[in-house]
Amino acid sequence: MLAVPDSYVTTTVGVSLWAETKWRAILAHRSEAARECSLPGLLARLPEQARRRIIETEYFTRLTPGPVPGDRHRLTV
């Protein structure tokens, strides 16, 4: 499974209101859900409560530094 260390995560977003829709979208890729090592396949074999905990939160990592002080449109490099 592709992931980064937890310490790299800069933002988390709760998406529990859309968890059921997200799960249906994941299951729409039936060939992926049938594969043992794919994320949909791994999720499909988890108990519902564990699966919901995973899909109810989105995690994001900032890949570039934040805005330059005084200029909210220009990023530092």
C-alpha positions in Angstrom: 0.0 0.0 0.0 1.4 3.4 -1.0 1.7 5.6 2.1 3.9 8.2 3.8 4.9 8.3 7.4 2.3 9.9 9.7 4.7 12.7 10.5 4.5 13.9 6.9 0.7 14.5 7.0 0.0 18.2 7.3 -3.8 18.2 7.0 -6.7 15.8 7.8 -10.2 16.2 6.6 -13.2 14.4 8.0 -15.4 13.0 5.2 -17.7 10.8 7.2 -20.8 12.4 5.6 -19.6 11.0 2.3 -18.2 7.6 3.6 -21.1 5.5 2.1 -20.7 7.2 -1.3 -17.0 6.8 -1.2 -17.4 3.1 -0.4 -19.8 2.6 -3.3 -17.3 4.3 -5.6 -14.5 2.0 -4.4 -16.7 -1.1 -5.0 -17.6 0.1 -8.5 -14.1 -1.0 -9.4 -14.9 -4.7 -9.0 -11.8 -6.1 -10.5 -9.7 -4.0 -8.0 -11.8 -5.1 -5.1 -11.3 -8.7 -6.1 -7.5 -8.4 -6.0 -5.9 -9.4 -2.8 -3.2 -6.7 -2.5 -5.1 -3.7 -3.9 -6.4 -1.1 -1.5 -10.1 -1.8 -2.5 -9.4 -5.5 -2.0 -7.8 -4.9 1.5 -10.7 -2.6 2.5 -13.3 -5.1 1.3 -12.0 -7.8 3.6 -12.0 -5.6 6.7 -14.8 -5.5 9.2 -17.2 -2.6 8.5 -16.2 -0.6 11.6 -12.5 -0.7 10.7 -13.2 0.1 7.1 -15.3 3.1 8.0 -12.5 4.5 10.3 -10.2 4.3 7.3 -12.4 5.9 4.7 -13.9 8.6 6.9 -10.8 10.7 6.9 -8.7 12.0 4.1 -5.0 12.8 4.7 -2.9 15.3 2.8 0.8 16.2 2.7 2.0 19.6 1.6 4.6 19.0 -1.1 5.9 22.6 -1.3 6.5 25.2 1.3 3.8 27.7 2.2 3.3 31.2 0.8 6.0 33.8 0.9 5.4 36.2 3.8 3.5 39.2 2.4 2.5 37.5 -0.9 -0.3 34.9 -0.4 -0.1 33.9 -4.1 3.6 33.1 -4.4 5.1 29.9 -2.9 8.7 29.6 -1.7 10.9 26.9 -3.3 
